[in-house]
């Protein structure tokens, strides 16, 4: 059922992106003062993934344990093409993106066991955004992106389990546990809806901030014997980028 819901979300985002592309016909007959820019935006993206703890401990098997959560900071680079009609406060942007998403969860309990599972995935994909210009130098946008995962095994695991009493608890090595986790928990593609706000200075320099919310499951947990389950792991992220653009019309 989880995978079906993900497919529905992906199809909705595909419809959204197609709609944005089709909407470019609104601007197809602009005047000679139309603006068509190409450029590069680069910066950082902070993301966090929910329900990482639910993968590992899905039920209250016992008391006396606790989970804490952390986010992930990674690079975010965008090649973009932006069109704005001279007689309308609307525009359209198409993107090619590289970015990282991830997060972590840390477990501690009264037996002294402490472990941290983190994921960091690399993505390459495309996005489309409908833009509105309340001012010539200011734009806001709404759209989404779809991207492919480049490292499905981007999971790391650290633990003190080897230092605990092996005779009493019979823990395997942390590296062995990490291998099992990488084999059974895989990163999936990212499909997300997003919004942005940007300000353009002189000479094509700009600053932009944005937010994305994942519409599907970022990770897949395969059938296993460790009681690890497959909850829906939504991802959220915020980014800040510095950009530079030039006119593709030679103006």
C-alpha positions as CSV (number, residue, x, y, z in Angstrom):
1,X,0.0,0.0,0.0
2,X,2.9,2.4,0.8
3,X,4.4,2.0,-2.7
4,X,1.0,2.6,-4.3
5,X,0.6,5.9,-2.4
6,X,4.0,6.9,-3.6
7,X,3.1,6.2,-7.2
8,X,0.0,8.4,-6.8
9,X,2.1,11.2,-5.5
10,X,4.6,10.9,-8.3
11,X,1.8,11.0,-10.9
12,X,0.4,14.2,-9.3
13,X,3.8,15.9,-9.5
14,X,4.2,14.8,-13.1
15,X,0.9,16.5,-13.9
16,X,2.0,19.6,-12.0
17,X,5.3,19.8,-14.0
18,X,3.5,19.2,-17.3
19,X,1.0,21.9,-16.4
20,X,3.8,24.4,-15.8
21,X,5.5,23.6,-19.1
22,X,2.2,23.8,-21.0
23,X,1.6,27.2,-19.3
24,X,4.6,28.6,-21.1
25,X,2.2,29.0,-24.1
26,X,0.7,31.9,-22.1
27,X,4.0,33.8,-22.8
28,X,4.6,32.6,-26.3
29,X,3.5,35.8,-28.0
30,X,5.3,38.4,-25.9
31,X,6.9,41.6,-27.3
32,X,10.5,42.4,-28.2
33,X,11.2,43.3,-24.6
34,X,10.7,39.8,-23.3
35,X,13.4,38.5,-20.9
36,X,15.0,35.1,-21.4
37,X,17.8,34.3,-18.9
38,X,20.1,31.4,-18.4
39,X,22.3,31.0,-15.3
40,X,23.7,29.1,-12.4
41,X,22.6,29.0,-8.7
42,X,24.6,27.4,-6.0
43,X,24.4,27.1,-2.2
44,X,23.4,24.8,0.6
45,X,20.3,22.7,1.4
46,X,19.3,21.6,4.9
47,X,17.0,18.6,4.9
48,X,15.4,16.2,7.4
49,X,13.6,12.9,7.1
50,X,10.7,11.8,9.3
51,X,10.1,8.3,10.7
52,X,13.7,7.1,10.5
53,X,13.2,5.7,14.1
54,X,10.1,3.9,13.0
55,X,12.1,1.8,10.5
56,X,14.3,0.4,13.4
57,X,11.8,0.2,16.3
58,X,8.2,0.1,15.0
59,X,6.5,-1.0,18.3
60,X,7.1,-0.5,22.0
61,X,8.8,-3.8,22.6
62,X,10.2,-2.4,25.9
63,X,10.6,0.8,27.8
64,X,13.7,2.8,28.7
65,X,14.9,3.9,25.3
66,X,14.8,7.2,23.5
67,X,15.4,8.5,19.9
68,X,16.7,11.9,18.9
69,X,16.8,13.3,15.4
70,X,19.1,15.4,13.3
71,X,19.1,17.0,9.8
72,X,21.6,17.0,7.0
73,X,23.4,19.9,5.3
74,X,24.6,19.4,1.7
75,X,25.4,21.2,-1.5
76,X,22.7,22.3,-4.0
77,X,23.5,23.4,-7.6
78,X,21.0,24.5,-10.2
79,X,21.3,25.3,-13.9
80,X,18.3,27.3,-14.9
81,X,16.5,28.9,-17.8
82,X,14.0,31.6,-17.0
83,X,11.5,33.4,-19.3
84,X,9.4,36.4,-18.4
85,X,7.0,38.2,-20.7
86,X,7.4,41.9,-21.0
87,X,3.7,42.7,-20.5
88,X,2.8,40.2,-17.8
89,X,4.0,39.8,-14.1
90,X,4.5,36.1,-14.7
91,X,7.4,33.9,-15.8
92,X,8.5,30.3,-16.1
93,X,11.6,28.6,-14.9
94,X,13.1,25.2,-15.9
95,X,15.9,23.7,-13.8
96,X,18.5,21.0,-13.9
97,X,19.5,20.2,-10.3
98,X,22.1,18.4,-8.2
99,X,21.6,18.3,-4.4
100,X,21.8,16.1,-1.3
101,X,19.1,15.0,1.1
102,X,19.3,13.2,4.3
103,X,19.0,13.1,8.1
104,X,19.8,10.9,11.1
105,X,18.4,9.3,14.2
106,X,20.2,8.4,17.4
107,X,19.1,5.7,19.8
108,X,20.0,5.4,23.5
109,X,18.7,3.0,26.2
110,X,19.1,2.1,29.8
111,X,21.3,-0.9,28.9
112,X,23.9,1.5,27.7
113,X,23.4,0.8,24.0
114,X,24.0,3.9,21.8
115,X,23.7,3.9,18.0
116,X,23.2,6.4,15.2
117,X,21.8,5.7,11.7
118,X,22.2,8.4,9.1
119,X,21.3,8.7,5.4
120,X,22.8,11.1,2.8
121,X,21.6,10.7,-0.7
122,X,22.8,12.5,-3.9
123,X,20.2,13.5,-6.5
124,X,20.2,14.7,-10.1
125,X,16.9,15.8,-11.7
126,X,14.7,18.5,-13.2
127,X,12.2,21.0,-12.0
128,X,9.7,23.5,-13.2
129,X,8.3,26.6,-11.5
130,X,5.7,29.2,-12.3
131,X,7.0,32.7,-11.3
132,X,5.2,35.8,-10.1
133,X,7.0,39.2,-10.1
134,X,5.4,41.7,-7.5
135,X,8.4,43.9,-8.4
136,X,10.9,43.8,-11.2
137,X,13.7,42.7,-8.9
138,X,11.6,40.3,-6.8
139,X,10.1,37.0,-7.7
140,X,8.2,34.2,-6.0
141,X,7.7,30.8,-7.4
142,X,5.7,27.6,-7.1
143,X,6.3,24.2,-8.7
144,X,8.3,21.0,-8.1
145,X,11.1,18.7,-9.0
146,X,11.7,15.1,-9.8
147,X,15.1,13.6,-9.3
148,X,16.9,10.2,-9.4
149,X,18.9,8.8,-6.5
150,X,22.6,8.3,-7.4
151,X,23.7,6.3,-4.3
152,X,20.8,4.1,-3.0
153,X,23.1,2.7,-0.3
154,X,24.0,6.1,1.2
155,X,23.5,4.9,4.8
156,X,25.9,5.0,7.7
157,X,25.7,3.4,11.1
158,X,27.8,3.9,14.3
159,X,27.4,2.2,17.6
160,X,29.1,1.3,20.9
161,X,27.6,-2.2,20.8
162,X,31.0,-4.0,20.4
163,X,32.1,-2.5,23.8
164,X,29.1,-3.9,25.6
165,X,29.1,-7.3,27.4
166,X,29.1,-9.7,24.4
167,X,28.2,-12.7,26.6
168,X,25.1,-11.0,28.0
169,X,23.7,-9.2,24.9
170,X,25.4,-11.0,22.0
171,X,25.7,-8.0,19.8
172,X,27.4,-8.3,16.4
173,X,29.9,-5.8,15.1
174,X,28.8,-2.3,14.2
175,X,30.2,-2.8,10.6
176,X,28.1,-6.0,10.2
177,X,25.0,-4.2,11.3
178,X,25.8,-1.4,8.9
179,X,26.1,-3.9,6.1
180,X,22.7,-5.4,6.9
181,X,21.1,-2.0,7.0
182,X,22.6,-1.0,3.6
183,X,21.4,-4.2,2.1
184,X,17.8,-3.9,3.3
185,X,17.2,-0.1,3.4
186,X,17.6,1.7,0.1
187,X,17.2,5.3,-1.0
188,X,14.5,6.0,-3.6
189,X,13.9,8.9,-6.0
190,X,12.8,12.3,-4.8
191,X,9.6,13.9,-6.0
192,X,8.7,17.1,-4.2
193,X,6.6,20.3,-4.4
194,X,8.3,23.5,-3.7
195,X,8.2,27.3,-3.4
196,X,10.8,30.0,-3.6
197,X,11.5,33.7,-3.2
198,X,14.3,35.5,-4.9
199,X,15.8,39.0,-5.3
200,X,17.9,40.1,-8.3
201,X,20.6,42.7,-8.0
202,X,22.5,44.5,-10.7
203,X,24.7,42.6,-13.2
204,X,22.6,39.4,-13.0
205,X,23.5,38.5,-9.4
206,X,20.7,37.1,-7.2
207,X,19.8,35.6,-3.8
208,X,17.2,32.9,-3.5
209,X,15.6,30.9,-0.7
210,X,13.2,28.0,-1.1
211,X,11.4,25.1,0.6
212,X,10.5,21.6,-0.7
213,X,8.2,18.9,0.7
214,X,8.6,15.3,-0.5
215,X,5.4,13.8,-2.0
216,X,6.6,10.2,-1.9
217,X,8.7,7.8,0.1
218,X,12.4,8.7,0.1
219,X,13.4,5.2,1.3
220,X,12.4,1.6,0.8
221,X,12.9,-1.1,3.4
222,X,13.1,-4.6,1.9
223,X,11.7,-7.7,3.6
224,X,14.0,-8.7,6.4
225,X,14.4,-10.7,9.6
226,X,15.3,-7.8,11.8
227,X,11.8,-6.3,12.4
228,X,12.7,-3.3,10.3
229,X,9.6,-2.0,8.6
230,X,8.8,0.3,5.7
231,X,7.1,3.4,6.9
232,X,6.6,6.4,4.6
233,X,9.7,8.6,5.1
234,X,8.8,12.0,3.9
235,X,11.6,14.5,3.4
236,X,11.5,18.3,3.9
237,X,14.3,20.8,2.9
238,X,15.1,24.5,2.8
239,X,17.8,26.0,0.7
240,X,19.7,29.3,0.2
241,X,21.5,30.0,-3.1
242,X,23.6,32.7,-4.8
243,X,22.9,33.0,-8.5
244,X,24.2,34.6,-11.6
245,X,22.4,34.9,-14.9
246,X,22.9,36.3,-18.4
247,X,20.5,37.2,-21.1
248,X,20.0,34.5,-23.8
249,X,18.6,37.1,-26.1
250,X,21.8,39.1,-26.3
251,X,20.4,42.1,-24.6
